[in-house]
Amino acid sequence: MGASLHQPRRVSQGVIMKRIVAIVLVILALGAFASAQERAPLQIFCNVSGAQVYLAGQLIGNTTPNLALNVRMGNYALTIVKKGYIRFDTTVTVGQGGATVQANLMLPGAASAPNTIPAPNTIPAPQVYNYGLTVSSNVNGATVFINGNQAGQTPFTAQVPPGSYAVLVQAPGYQDFNQNIVVGNGPAQVNAMLQGQNQQLSIQSNVNGAYVFINGSQVGQTPYTAALPQGSYTVLVRAAGFTDYQVQVPLTGPQAINAVLQPMMASWQLSLPDTMRNREYRPEQFREGLQIWIDGARQDSAPGQFASGQLTPGSHVIRLVAGGLSSETQINVQAGQAYTFVPFLGVNVQ
C-alpha cells in the first residue's frame, strides 16, 4: 500500500541572511531616529577664551570665549577650567528647548562679581579724565552758566570732561559776558571782566547852548544826551551871566536833568566925592540926607555907610535925592558887573 508523506520545505540560507540584514537596518534606523530626538543645544557663554569645558567628566571643547554644541537631553555636571582662574562648577539640565550656561571665571583673590558675561569681542570704553574749569570775575557772586545751564557763582570751579563749553556770566547792572572755551588735556580758566550797563543821561536847561561838564570835562551843550556806564557823576551846567548849576547824579538807570540857571546878580554902591560934601554937616547927617531910589524903591543904607546892594541883569531907573534936589538916569545892568553910582554937582552960567 502506498502512503503519501509531506517533506518540510527548506529555506535557503541566502533568504535567511537577507531577512536578518533587513531587521538590523530597521533596528539601526529606529535607534538613529530615537537618538536624534533625544539631543538638544547646549550654549556656554564664558568671559575668557581657551578654557576647557568638561561635561559629565568628558572634555567636550574649549571656549572661544563661548561654546555651542548639541548633547543628549538630561542632567550633566559641567566644569570649566583654565590655568590661573578659579574652577567653575555647576549642574545643567538639557531639555527639549536646550540650555544656556553663563560662566564667569574669577582670578584668585578677586571680589565676587555678578554671574554676567560681557558680549563677545567687546572693547572696553577708554577711560575719560576730567579737568578743572575755573571762572573768575571782577564782580564776586556773578551767576555762571555753562552750556545754557546755571552752574554756580563766581569764583566758580568744576571738574569737566574734555570738550567745548559756552560760558555765560551775568550780574545785575552789568552787561553779559560770553566766552567759548575748549577744555583739552589740562585745566582751563575764564576771567570774566563785566562791564557796567550803559544808561541814558539827558540834560536840558532854561538856557539853550549852556555848556555841560561831566566829572570836570566839557562834553557838550544843552540840550545834551549821552549813554554812560552806571556810576556816580558830577554834572555842571554853565552859561555866561548865570550862576553855575551843579548836581551829583547816581546813574543806575535812565536819568533826566533840568538845569534851571539863575541870572547872575550885579553889585552896586553909592559913592560921593569929598569935593561935593558940605563940611558943615557931620558925616552921619550927610548920609542921612542923601537918598537913592532904584525902580521907584528907596534903598536903605546901613548905619555909618552909603547904600549898596545887588541888581538883576537888565534895565533899571536910578534916582538920587539930596534935600530939594534930585537926579535920575536909566542904566542897562550886565550880570556879574559891579556898578558905582557917583553923583555930580555943577553950575551952568548962562
C-alpha positions, 0 to 999 in steps of 0.5 A, a space after each residue: 500500500 502506498 502512503 503519501 508523506 509531506 517533506 518540510 520545505 527548506 529555506 535557503 540560507 541566502 533568504 535567511 541572511 537577507 531577512 536578518 540584514 533587513 531587521 538590523 537596518 530597521 533596528 539601526 534606523 529606529 535607534 538613529 531616529 530615537 537618538 536624534 530626538 533625544 539631543 538638544 543645544 547646549 550654549 556656554 557663554 564664558 568671559 575668557 577664551 581657551 578654557 576647557 569645558 568638561 561635561 559629565 567628566 568628558 572634555 567636550 571643547 574649549 571656549 572661544 570665549 563661548 561654546 555651542 554644541 548639541 548633547 543628549 537631553 538630561 542632567 550633566 555636571 559641567 566644569 570649566 577650567 583654565 590655568 590661573 582662574 578659579 574652577 567653575 562648577 555647576 549642574 545643567 539640565 538639557 531639555 527639549 528647548 536646550 540650555 544656556 550656561 553663563 560662566 564667569 571665571 574669577 582670578 584668585 583673590 578677586 571680589 565676587 562679581 555678578 554671574 554676567 558675561 560681557 558680549 563677545 569681542 567687546 572693547 572696553 570704553 577708554 577711560 575719560 579724565 576730567 579737568 578743572 574749569 575755573 571762572 573768575 570775575 571782577 564782580 564776586 557772586 556773578 551767576 555762571 552758566 555753562 552750556 545754557 545751564 546755571 552752574 554756580 557763582 563766581 569764583 566758580 570751579 568744576 571738574 569737566 570732561 574734555 570738550 567745548 563749553 559756552 560760558 555765560 556770566 551775568 550780574 545785575 547792572 552789568 552787561 553779559 559776558 560770553 566766552 567759548 572755551 575748549 577744555 583739552 588735556 589740562 585745566 582751563 580758566 575764564 576771567 570774566 571782566 563785566 562791564 557796567 550797563 550803559 544808561 541814558 543821561 539827558 540834560 536840558 536847561 532854561 538856557 539853550 547852548 549852556 555848556 555841560 561838564 561831566 566829572 570836570 570835562 566839557 562834553 557838550 551843550 544843552 540840550 545834551 544826551 549821552 549813554 554812560 556806564 552806571 556810576 556816580 557823576 558830577 554834572 555842571 551846567 554853565 552859561 555866561 551871566 548865570 550862576 553855575 548849576 551843579 548836581 551829583 547824579 547816581 546813574 543806575 538807570 535812565 536819568 533826566 536833568 533840568 538845569 534851571 540857571 539863575 541870572 547872575 546878580 550885579 553889585 552896586 554902591 553909592 559913592 560921593 566925592 569929598 569935593 561935593 560934601 558940605 563940611 558943615 554937616 557931620 558925616 552921619 547927617 550927610 548920609 542921612 540926607 542923601 537918598 537913592 531910589 532904584 525902580 521907584 524903591 528907596 534903598 536903605 543904607 546901613 548905619 555909618 555907610 552909603 547904600 549898596 546892594 545887588 541888581 538883576 541883569 537888565 534895565 533899571 531907573 536910578 534916582 538920587 535925592 539930596 534935600 530939594 534936589 534930585 537926579 535920575 538916569 536909566 542904566 542897562 545892568 550886565 550880570 556879574 558887573 559891579 556898578 558905582 553910582 557917583 553923583 555930580 554937582 555943577 553950575 551952568 552960567 548962562 
